[in-house]
Amino acid sequence: MQSTNSSNKKCLKRSRSFPNEMPATDTNVSKPLEDCILFPVEEIVQYPLPGYGSPTCISFSPDDSLVTYLHSPNQTLYRKVFVLDLKSGKQDLFFSPPDGGLDENNLSAEEKLRRERSRERGLGVTRYEWIKASAKRKVIMVPLPAGLYLKDQNAEPELELASTSSSPVLDPHISPDGTRLAYVRDNELHVLNLLYHESKQLTTGADGNVITHGLAEYIAQEEMERKNGYWWSLDSKYIAFTQVDSSGIPLFRIMHQGNSSIGPQAEEDHAYPFAGGANVKVRLGVVPTNGGQITWMDLLCGEKDKENEEEYLGRVNWMHGSILTAQVMNRSHSKLKILKFDIKTGQRNVLLVEEHDTWINLHDCFVPLDKGLNRTNGAFIWASEKTGFRHLYLHDTNGVCLGPITQGDWLVEQVAGVNEVTGLVYFTGTLDGPLESHLYCAKLFPDANSPLQSPLRLTNGRGKHAVVLDHQMQRFIDIHDSLVSPPRISLCSLHDGSLIMHLFDQPVSVPRFRKLHLESPEIIQIQAQDGTALYGQLYKPDPMKFGPPPYRTMIEVYGGPSVQLVCDSWTNTVDMRAQYLRSKGILVWKLFTDGQ
């Protein structure tokens, strides 16, 4: 009893450290210490966040009979591949790492950097890809530190390609036809023939980390959300890849604070393009997947004699008919060009140009059409913000805009899929409000003589919806969350959005939620001087514990491009830093906007 009273006195003393708090009563003193400290500071850096131990990396098998996903049943960062049979409803473990999987101690230096730039915290299995094989075989490829594994649903995993820390296999991807696997090793691009188990090096001339082939440079990964440095053609016959030359970039040394050792253990040197200085030079080449001569496209980003109009290589996309396109931007991000290349000669034509007085946002809404207009290749969907809001437009083979697919004071976020047979395009957007995201469908070829129809909404429930469509365009996976609900996952019909089955759910009554006493923030709308609606969040202290306002206040503001973080999402409820401060009697006010 004496030790308990001593602990309670310490708890009482801490609870009076803020002037606005109500005095503790005898009832509070009688509570055990663990009940008094409701929100341990360690929760701020604990991952996964409450409610985010749900399945991730969800995908359909090539025949759409199975759904696979990464999951940790014990709610840790260590994940395995699980499978759900949609016909029987049975769920099973599909792949467990034979070598223990990925952890922080078995990564190469390049892999660690790639994880940091993609904000990847997962362990065990972090990604996988389905292989388009025969109808009787269902096979996935899983990259791990020990190498690349192939796992048939009815067989043990096989190590197809070994990897070492000194020579790791980086960024592996399966060809569209499922017969080959491309990867980068020792800064060179390779292809593995999965039918004959033969590997071939496609590029030469890499020079340490100064010249690399097939890897995205630092700025592309960190600032432009381009993680890849090579791209399969749609017919699997060619690979486009980048050659990155960082010889003109100065090295910057990073010291490991608190490390008493010297050498590589205590310091790192990285080529870092400082503001106002030179950027890396990036070339774009094309090589046959069977090997052979490289054709260099008429493009060199980072070159100084072109008035910086082609400073950055933002995106690369293949179109049907082995047509290659590249999106390049000037240094100020105010001008974007889409270039189309003849891969036999490297010659280029300008397909489309966008200019803005301030800033152009890169996106992934370039979609080549298979049949196109009049059943010919070359037409494509493009998203533009020329009206002030990102919307989809149909363009012909020469880049001429044929008209809008969507319009209005809201924006399209991502294209989820296109069904050219039915003439529908599926996308996520903010038609129902800037704080929410839903799946919609619209006509791919609108009637030029009729007003544009409003898109049809296919998801239900307030909040944010992320979706994965099946290959036959019949069903979709809906990952739905809101301020009051952690992510829940459902299988729905793509025809009308109706529910087919629940796949994963988690109530907010689980012990960790109850223990932390999480309260959803209050969404506040204010008006800027130009009339733009801005949205903020208030995390309010409990008045029963801390009394009425005013409170000490923490203000957090961000006004950069492409960021609308104030939304009806569980992500904001589990902002653990804000929740911790709220639990200590501090009011937290957050304002994030991108002006949309």
N, C-alpha and C positions, 0 to 999 in steps of 0.2 A: 504493500500500500504506500509506503514511503516513497519508493522509486516512481510510482505512478503519479503521486502528487507533485513530485519534482518535475516530471515531464510536463504536466499540465501547467505548472507555473511558467515554464519556458514558453509553452505555446501561447499562454495569455500575454506574455511580454511581447512576443512577436506580433500578436494581433493588434496591439496598440501602437504600432510603428507608424501608422498613417493618421494624420490629424482628423480626417473626416470620418473615421470609423466610429461606430457606436461602442460604448464601453462594454467590455465582456461581463457577462453575468455569472452567478454561481453555477448556473446550468451549463454554461460553456466550459467552465473549469472542470466540471465532472466528466467531460467527454475524454475518451482516450486520445492520445497524441495523433494516431493515424487518422482519426475522424476529424481532428482540428485542421490538419494540413491537408486540404482537399486536393490541391493541385501541385504536385512535386515539380520543381523546376526542370528535372530531367525529361519531363514530358515534351518540352519544347523541341528537343532534338531526337525524340524517339520515333523510329520508323518501323513499319508503315504507320501512317497517321491513323487515328481511330476511324474505322469504317472503310479504310482503303486496303484492307487485306483481301479484297474481292478479286475474282479472276481478271487477268489482263491478257493482252495479245491474243484476242479471240479471233478465230478464223474457221471457215468452212473447209472441209475436205474437197478435193476437186470434183467429186460426184455429189456433193452437198448432203451426204448421208450422215456425216459426223461433224461435230463441233469440237475443236481443240482449244485449249487455253492454258496459260501459266497460272499456277495457284500454289499457295502455301496454306494447307489446312490448319496449321498451328499458328497462323497469323504472324509469321516472321518474314524476313526478306529472302529466305531461301525457298526457291520455287522449283516446281517440277511441271512436266507436261501432263495434263489430264485430258480425257476424251469423253464425250457424251454421244451416245448412239441416239439419234433423233427418232428412230423408229421404235425402239424398246424403252427409251428413257433411262437406260443404264449408264452410269458414270464409272469410269475406271482410271487408274493410273496408266498413262501411255508410255512415259519415258522418265526414268530416274537416272541421274548422271552416274555412270559406272565409276568415274574417277573422282567423285565427290562434287564435281561441278566447279563453278567459278566462285572464288573468294578473293579477298583483297591481297592475298599473298602469292597468288600464282598467275598474276597478270604481267604482261610485258609493259614497257614504258609507253608505247604507242597506244596500247589498249586502255591504259589508265587515263591517258589524255582524252581519248575518244569517249570514255565513260563520263568524264567531267564535263565535256562539252555538250553531251546529250542529257546531262542530269540523271544518269542512270545509277540507281542505288541497289538494284536487285542483285541477288546472288543465286548460286545453283545454275539454273537455266535462265538466260535473259532474252533469248529469241530463238525462233525456229522457222522453217519454211516447209510447206507442203511440196512434194515432188509430183508432178503430173506424170503418173505411171500408168500401167494397165489398169483396167477396171477392177481386176481381182486383187491388186496390191494397193495398200494404203501406206505410203512411206513419207516420213518427214526427215529433214536435215536439221541437225542441232549442232551449232558451233560451241565448243568448250575449250578450255585451255589445253587439254591434251590433244585436240584436233577436231575434225569434223566427223560426227557420227551420223549414220543412216539407221533409222528405226522403222522396221515394218511392224504393222499392228500385231501380226501373228508370229513375230520372231524376236530374238534377242538383238540388242543394238550392236552394230558393227562399226569399228573405227575405220572410216574410209580414207582419211588423210591425216597423218600425224602432224602435230605442231609442237614447237619448243619455245621456251621463253626468249631464246636468242634469235629464233627465226619463226615468229608466229604467223599463223594464217589469219589474215585480216579481211573483214567485210565480205564474207562469202555470200553469193546469191545464185539461185538456180535459174537456168534459162527458161524462157516461157514454154518451150516444148518439153521440158523435163529431162533432156538427154545430157546436159552438161552443167557444170558448176564452175563459176568464175570466182577468183579470189586474188588477193594481193599478198605477196611474200617477198621479203627483202626489197620492198619498194618497186617490184615489178608485177605486172599483170599476168596471171596464169589461168588456164582452163583445164578442168578435169573432165574427161569423157566418162560418164557414169555407166555407159554400156560396155566399154572395154577397159575401164579402170586405168586409163592412161592420162598423164598430165603433161601439158605443154606450156612453155613460157612464151608469151605473145609479144612482150616488149623487152628491150635491152637499153643499156646506157644510164641506168639510175646511178647516182653518185651520192652514197651515204644518205643523209637526209636533206641534201641540197637540191637534188633532182629526184623527183618521185613520179611514178606512173600509176594511175588508178586510185589515188588517195585524195580526198578533199583537203584543201588547205585550212589553216586555222581560222581565217576570217569566214570562209564558207560554212564551217561547222558551227562557229560560235555566234556569228552575226546574221547569217543569211539562211540558217536552218537547212543547209544543203549538206547532208552527211555523206553522200556518195561521190566517188571520183570516177566511176564508170557506169555504163548503162547498156543493157542488152537491147538489141533491135527486136521488134515485135515478132519477127520470123526466126529469131535465134541464130541468124547467119552472121551477124556482125556485133562488135562491141565498140561503142564510143568511149573514150577515156581521156582524162586530163593528164598533161605533163606539167608539173609544178616546179618552177625554178625559183628558189628562195636565196640564191647567191648574193642578191643585192640587199638582203634584209639583215640588220645588225642583230647580234646575239644579246640576249638579256639574261643575266644570271639570277636565279632564285635560290636563296639560302634557306635551308631547313632550320628554323629557329629551335634552339634547345638541343641540337644534335652535336655531340662533342667529337664525332668522327670527322675525317676529312675525305676529299675525293668525291666520287659519285654518290656516296651515301649522304653527304652533307650539302650538295649543291646540284643544281640543274641549269643547263644552258639551253635556251630556246630562241629561235629566230622569231622576233616580235616586230610587226609593222607598227611603228609609233605614229600617232596622229600627225598628219602633215608630211610624213616621210613616204618612202617608196613602198609599194605593195609587191607581192610576189607576181611573177609572170606566169600566165596560164595559157597553154596551148590545148587544142582539142584535136584528137586524132581518132581514126577509125581503122580497125583491124578485123580481118575475117576470123571467125571463131575456130577455124581449122588451122590458123596460122598463115603467115604470109606478109606481104608488104603493107606497111602502115601508110595511110593517106592522111596528110595533115590538112585540116580545114583552114580556110583563109580567115584566121582569127588569132589574135594575140592580146589577151587581156593584161592590163598593167603596163602597156607600152606608153611611153611618154609623148610620142609624136603624133598622137591622134586626139589631142585636146581633151584627154581623159574621158571621151565618150564611151570607151569600151574598157573601163577600169576593172569591172567585176563580172565574172561568169556566174550568173545567178541560178539558172536552171538549164537542163538539157532534156529534150524529149524526142523520142522517135515517133514518126508517123507511119502509117501503112504505106507499103511500097518502098521501104528502106529509105525514107526521107528523114533527114536529121535536122532538128531545130535547136537553137540555143538562145537563151535570154541573157542579154548583156546590159549592164547599167553603167552610167557615168559615176564619177566619184561622189558627187553630191546627191545621188539617188533621185534626181529629178527627171531623168530621161531613161527610158527602157526601150530596147529594140529586140524584136524577135527576128533572128536570122535563119534562113533556110539554106541547107547545103546540099550540093551534089557530092555524094560520098565517093564517087569514082575520081573526081577531079579536085575536090575541095572548094570549088567555086561557090560563091554565096549570093543570095538575094535578100533584100530586106522585105520581110513578110508583114511587119506591123511596127509602128512606132507610137509610144505613149510618152507624153510630157506633162509635167505638173510644176507649178511655181515653187512648191515646197518639197514634196516627198512622194515617192511611189513605193507602195508596199509590195514586196515579193509575195507570191502565193503559189499554190499547186493546182490551180483550176484550168490548166491547159489540157484539153481532152481531144485527142484526134478521133475522128469518126471513121469507122470501117467502110461503110457504104457511101456516106456523104450525100450531097445533093445529086440527084439524077443517078444515084448508085455509082458514083465515082469516088476514088480516094482523094484525100487532100483537104476536105472540109474539117473544121475544128471548132470547139467551144473555147471561148476565152472570157475571163472575168476582168472587168475594168471598173475603175472608180471615177470615171469621167463625169458622172453626175453628182459626185460627192459620196455615193454609196456603192459598194462593190456589187455588181450585177453581172449576169451571164449574157453573152452575146454570141450569135452564130456568125462564123466567117467562112468564106469560100476558100478554094484552094490557093487563090492569090492574096489572101489576107483581107479581102474586102468585107466589111461588116454588112451582113444581110439583115440585121435587126436584133432587137433585144429579146431574150428569153424570159427575163425577169426585170421588174422595175419597181420603184417606190422608195420611200424614206426608211429603208431597212437594208440589211446587207446579207449577201451570200457568204457563208463561211467556207464550206468545202463541197466539192462534187463527190457524192457517194457512189454514183453509178449511172450508166446510160443504157437504155434499152432502145436500140435503133429500130427493132421490129415493131414495137408498139409506139415508137416516137415519143418516149418520155425520158426526162432527165431527173434524177433524184439528187437532192442536195440538202445540207443543213444550213439554217439561216435564222434570222431574228425578226421574221415577219410579225410574230406575236409579241414583240417587245424586246428592247435591247438587253434586258437582263436574263432572257431565256434563249434556248437554242432547240429547234425542232427539225425533224425530217419532213421535207416537202417534195412534191413532184410537180413538174410543169411540162408543157408541150415542147418538144425539141424543135419542131418546125411550126411556129405560130402562123396563123392565118393573117397574111399581110392586109387583108381587107376588113379585119375585125379587130376590136380593141383587145389588148392583151389581157388574158384571164388571170385572176389571182391564183397562185399555186395552191394545191391541195395539201393540207397538213395530214401527216400519217402517224405522228406520235401523240401520246396522251399523257397528261400530268404536267403541272408546272415545273419549271426548272430547266436543267440542261440534259440534252439527249445526244449521245454519241452512238453511231450506228455502224454495223457491218452487214453488207448485202451478200446474199448467196450468189453463186455463179449463174443460176438459171433465172435470176430476178423474180423469185417467187416469195421469198421470206427475208427477214432481216433480224439481226440481233440488236436489241435496244438496251444501251447502258444508260440508266436514268438516275439522276440525283438532284437534290434541291437543298435549300438551306435547312430544311427540317428532316431530310432523309438521306442517309448514305447511299452509295451506288447500289442499285438493284438491276438485275439482268433478266431480260425476257426475250422469247422468240415470238415474232409477230408476222402477220401477213403483209406483204408488200402491196397488195391490192387495195386494202382499206385500213390497214394499221391495226386490225383486230388482234387480240392476244391469242397465241397458240398454246404457249406454256411458259410458266415461270422457270427460270434456270438457276437464279441465285438471289437470295434476299437476306437481309440482316436487320433485325429490329434495333431501335435506339435504346432498348431496355437492357442490352448486354452489360455485364459488370463494369467494363472500362468506361462506357458512356456515363453510367450512373455515378461512378466514383469521381469523375472529373467535373460533373455538373456543368456540362457545356450548354451555353445559351446562344442561339442564333443571333447574329447581328441585325440591327434594324437598318433597312435600306432608306436612305434619305436622298431626295432629288432637289438640286439647287440649279439656278440659272446663271450662266456666265454672262459677261457684259454684252456679248454679241447675240445673246438669246439661246445659245446652245444649252441643252439640258445635260447636266453633269450629275453623276450618281456617286454617293458616298456610303460608307458603312459606319455605324456606331456600335461599339461594344460597351454596353453600359454595366457598371458595377451594380450589385444587388443592393437596393435601397434598404432592405430589411437588415442587412449586415453593416452597411457603410453610411446609412442615413441618406438624406436628400442631397441633390447637387447644390453647389458646384463641386466638381471633383478635380483632382490633378488630371491633366490631359496629355496624351501622347498623340501627335499628329504625324501622319504618314501620307505623302503625296507623290504621285508619279504621273507624268504627262507625256511619256514617250509614244512613238508610233506603234500601232498594232497591238495595243494592250488595253483591254476592257476587262479588268479583273473583278470589278464590282458586278456581281451577277447572282442569280438565284441558284447557288451551287453549294454543296456540302463542303467544298474546298474552303470556302470562307468561314463556315462554322468551325472547322478544325484548323483555323489559323491559331496554332498553339501559343505563339508569342502574344498575340492579342488577347487570347483567353486567359493566359497566365496573368497579364497585367490587369485585366478586368477582375480576376479573382483577388487581386491585391488592392482593389479600390481605385484603380486608375481607369479613366475613360479613354478609349482608343477611337480616334477618328481617322478613317482612311478614305482617300480620294484617288481613284485611278481612272484615267480616261484617255481615249485616243481621239477624241473629238467626233466620234461617229454617233 
